């Protein structure tokens, strides 16, 4: 599933490593990497990511073109 998690994570507003984001989400760094590569994730994790970035899930996931 295409998404812009990596773009948001590396943005000036957040500027996080995968490890830092993983800690905030209470998941492993490999899970963050999996998400950024477009891997399938659970609905609850999708919502957790959206809540962390304070965005509607549709703004992060289900995107046609990512930066």
Backbone as a printed PyTorch tensor [residue, N CA C, xyz], in Angstrom:
tensor([[[ 0.8580, -1.1710,  0.0000],
         [ 0.0000,  0.0000,  0.0000],
         [ 0.9010,  1.2290,  0.0000]],

        [[ 0.7530,  2.0500, -1.0340],
         [ 1.5440,  3.2680, -1.0860],
         [ 1.1500,  4.1930,  0.0560]],

        [[ 2.1380,  4.9040,  0.5680],
         [ 1.8680,  5.8430,  1.6440],
         [ 2.9760,  6.8870,  1.6870]],

        [[ 2.7710,  7.8920,  2.5080],
         [ 3.8070,  8.9170,  2.6420],
         [ 4.3530,  8.9850,  4.0710]],

        [[ 4.4320,  7.8420,  4.7390],
         [ 4.9580,  7.7910,  6.1040],
         [ 6.4160,  8.2450,  6.1260]],

        [[ 7.2290,  7.7520,  5.2060],
         [ 8.6460,  8.1380,  5.1840],
         [ 8.7850,  9.6380,  4.9630]],

        [[ 8.0030, 10.1820,  4.0570],
         [ 8.0350, 11.6230,  3.7960],
         [ 7.6870, 12.4090,  5.0590]],

        [[ 6.6320, 12.0040,  5.7500],
         [ 6.2380, 12.6950,  6.9800],
         [ 7.2960, 12.5320,  8.0650]],

        [[ 7.8040, 11.3330,  8.2200],
         [ 8.8080, 11.0640,  9.2520],
         [10.0440, 11.9280,  9.0680]],

        [[10.4530, 12.1430,  7.8200],
         [11.6600, 12.9030,  7.5300],
         [11.4010, 14.3930,  7.3290]],

        [[10.1450, 14.8170,  7.3970],
         [ 9.8150, 16.2220,  7.1810],
         [10.4020, 17.1040,  8.2820]],

        [[10.4960, 18.3910,  8.0120],
         [11.0290, 19.3370,  9.0030],
         [10.1950, 19.3270, 10.2760]],

        [[ 8.9160, 19.1070, 10.1340],
         [ 8.0260, 19.1250, 11.2910],
         [ 8.3340, 17.9940, 12.2740]],

        [[ 8.7370, 16.8290, 11.7610],
         [ 8.9660, 15.6710, 12.6230],
         [10.4350, 15.2720, 12.7200]],

        [[11.1290, 15.1590, 11.5910],
         [12.5530, 14.8230, 11.5310],
         [12.9190, 13.6780, 12.4830]],

        [[12.3180, 12.5180, 12.2440],
         [12.5070, 11.3500, 13.0990],
         [13.2640, 10.2530, 12.3690]],

        [[13.9830,  9.4570, 13.1270],
         [14.5440,  8.2300, 12.5760],
         [13.4470,  7.1640, 12.6270]],

        [[13.6830,  6.0670, 11.9390],
         [12.7320,  4.9580, 12.0230],
         [12.6270,  4.4710, 13.4610]],

        [[13.7420,  4.4360, 14.1590],
         [13.7500,  3.9740, 15.5490],
         [12.9030,  4.8780, 16.4390]],

        [[13.0230,  6.1840, 16.2570],
         [12.2410,  7.1290, 17.0630],
         [10.7470,  6.9820, 16.7950]],

        [[10.3900,  6.8350, 15.5260],
         [ 8.9750,  6.6500, 15.1950],
         [ 8.4780,  5.3200, 15.7700]],

        [[ 9.2990,  4.2950, 15.6710],
         [ 8.9210,  2.9890, 16.2140],
         [ 8.6440,  3.0880, 17.7170]],

        [[ 9.4930,  3.7880, 18.4360],
         [ 9.2780,  3.9690, 19.8790],
         [ 7.9670,  4.6830, 20.1490]],

        [[ 7.6940,  5.7380, 19.3860],
         [ 6.4650,  6.5050, 19.5830],
         [ 5.2200,  5.6600, 19.3080]],

        [[ 5.3210,  4.7650, 18.3220],
         [ 4.1860,  3.9260, 17.9580],
         [ 4.1390,  2.6170, 18.7500]],

        [[ 5.1970,  2.3590, 19.5130],
         [ 5.3180,  1.1190, 20.2960],
         [ 5.3240, -0.1190, 19.3820]],

        [[ 6.1390, -0.0080, 18.3140],
         [ 6.3550, -1.1170, 17.3910],
         [ 7.8570, -1.2340, 17.1630]],

        [[ 8.2770, -2.2240, 16.4200],
         [ 9.7080, -2.3810, 16.1250],
         [10.1080, -1.4770, 14.9550]],

        [[11.4190, -1.2410, 14.8540],
         [11.9260, -0.4440, 13.7390],
         [11.6470, -1.1640, 12.4240]],

        [[11.7220, -2.4790, 12.4380],
         [11.4480, -3.2340, 11.2120],
         [ 9.9880, -3.0810, 10.7790]],

        [[ 9.0880, -2.8870, 11.7270],
         [ 7.6860, -2.6340, 11.3800],
         [ 7.5470, -1.2920, 10.6790]],

        [[ 8.2540, -0.2800, 11.1630],
         [ 8.2240,  1.0320, 10.5030],
         [ 8.7830,  0.9020,  9.0880]],

        [[ 9.8750,  0.1750,  8.9430],
         [10.4520, -0.0480,  7.6200],
         [ 9.4500, -0.7550,  6.7040]],

        [[ 8.7790, -1.7450,  7.2300],
         [ 7.7610, -2.4830,  6.4770],
         [ 6.6420, -1.5430,  6.0040]],

        [[ 6.2000, -0.6670,  6.8860],
         [ 5.1530,  0.2990,  6.5320],
         [ 5.6430,  1.2020,  5.4110]],

        [[ 6.8500,  1.7340,  5.5710],
         [ 7.3920,  2.6680,  4.5760],
         [ 7.5930,  2.0270,  3.2120]],

        [[ 7.8510,  0.7280,  3.1890],
         [ 8.0070,  0.0110,  1.9170],
         [ 6.6620, -0.3380,  1.2910]],

        [[ 5.5700, -0.0030,  1.9660],
         [ 4.2570, -0.2540,  1.3970],
         [ 3.6410, -1.5720,  1.8030]],

        [[ 4.1730, -2.1880,  2.8410],
         [ 3.6390, -3.4630,  3.3030],
         [ 2.2560, -3.3200,  3.9170]],

        [[ 1.5390, -4.4050,  3.9500],
         [ 0.2070, -4.4120,  4.5610],
         [ 0.3320, -4.2630,  6.0680]],

        [[-0.5850, -3.4780,  6.6460],
         [-0.6140, -3.3010,  8.0910],
         [-2.0490, -3.4140,  8.5840]],

        [[-2.1810, -3.6120,  9.8650],
         [-3.5210, -3.7340, 10.4480],
         [-4.2170, -2.3770, 10.4730]],

        [[-5.5100, -2.4130, 10.5730],
         [-6.2880, -1.1860, 10.6770],
         [-5.9390, -0.3940, 11.9180]],

        [[-5.6730, -1.0970, 13.0170],
         [-5.3490, -0.3830, 14.2550],
         [-4.0040,  0.3280, 14.1460]],

        [[-3.0340, -0.2850, 13.4720],
         [-1.7450,  0.3740, 13.2860],
         [-1.8740,  1.5400, 12.3170]],

        [[-2.6660,  1.3670, 11.2900],
         [-2.9250,  2.4540, 10.3490],
         [-3.4810,  3.6710, 11.0930]],

        [[-4.4330,  3.4370, 11.9710],
         [-5.0260,  4.5270, 12.7490],
         [-4.0280,  5.1290, 13.7350]],

        [[-3.1700,  4.2910, 14.3000],
         [-2.1620,  4.7780, 15.2370],
         [-1.1760,  5.7120, 14.5270]],

        [[-0.7660,  5.3450, 13.3220],
         [ 0.1410,  6.1830, 12.5320],
         [-0.5390,  7.5130, 12.2080]],

        [[-1.7770,  7.4480, 11.7700],
         [-2.5130,  8.6670, 11.4270],
         [-2.6650,  9.5690, 12.6440]],

        [[-2.9550,  8.9900, 13.7850],
         [-3.1080,  9.7730, 15.0080],
         [-1.7770, 10.4170, 15.3970]],

        [[-0.6830,  9.6860, 15.2730],
         [ 0.6250, 10.2320, 15.6170],
         [ 0.9290, 11.4700, 14.7740]],

        [[ 0.6820, 11.3790, 13.4740],
         [ 0.9750, 12.4960, 12.5760],
         [-0.1520, 13.5310, 12.5270]],

        [[-1.2170, 13.2810, 13.2850],
         [-2.3690, 14.1950, 13.3550],
         [-2.9310, 14.4840, 11.9620]],

        [[-3.1290, 13.4020, 11.2190],
         [-3.6620, 13.4890,  9.8570],
         [-4.7960, 12.4850,  9.6940]],

        [[-5.6490, 12.7690,  8.7480],
         [-6.6560, 11.8000,  8.3390],
         [-5.9060, 10.6320,  7.6820]],

        [[-6.2700,  9.4010,  7.9710],
         [-5.5600,  8.2680,  7.3600],
         [-5.4830,  8.3380,  5.8350]],

        [[-6.4950,  8.9250,  5.2180],
         [-6.4960,  9.0270,  3.7570],
         [-5.4230,  9.9760,  3.2480]],

        [[-4.9220, 10.8730,  4.1080],
         [-3.8410, 11.7780,  3.7210],
         [-2.4850, 11.0730,  3.7600]],

        [[-2.4070,  9.9680,  4.4710],
         [-1.1450,  9.2480,  4.6330],
         [-1.1270,  7.9900,  3.7770]],

        [[-2.2040,  7.2580,  3.8070],
         [-2.3150,  6.0070,  3.0740],
         [-3.2680,  6.2090,  1.8940]],

        [[-3.2790,  5.2960,  1.0100],
         [-4.1680,  5.3510, -0.1670],
         [-3.8520,  6.5340, -1.0630]],

        [[-2.5620,  6.8980, -1.1690],
         [-2.1570,  8.0170, -2.0130],
         [-1.7220,  7.4930, -3.3720]],

        [[-1.9410,  8.3040, -4.3910],
         [-1.5450,  7.9170, -5.7510],
         [-0.0670,  8.1520, -5.9950]],

        [[ 0.4460,  9.2750, -5.5170],
         [ 1.8250,  9.6490, -5.7650],
         [ 2.4490, 10.1240, -4.4730]],

        [[ 3.5540,  9.5230, -4.1010],
         [ 4.2200,  9.9200, -2.8580],
         [ 5.5180, 10.6400, -3.1680]],

        [[ 5.9020, 11.5340, -2.2480],
         [ 7.0820, 12.3780, -2.4560],
         [ 8.3710, 11.7450, -2.2990]]])
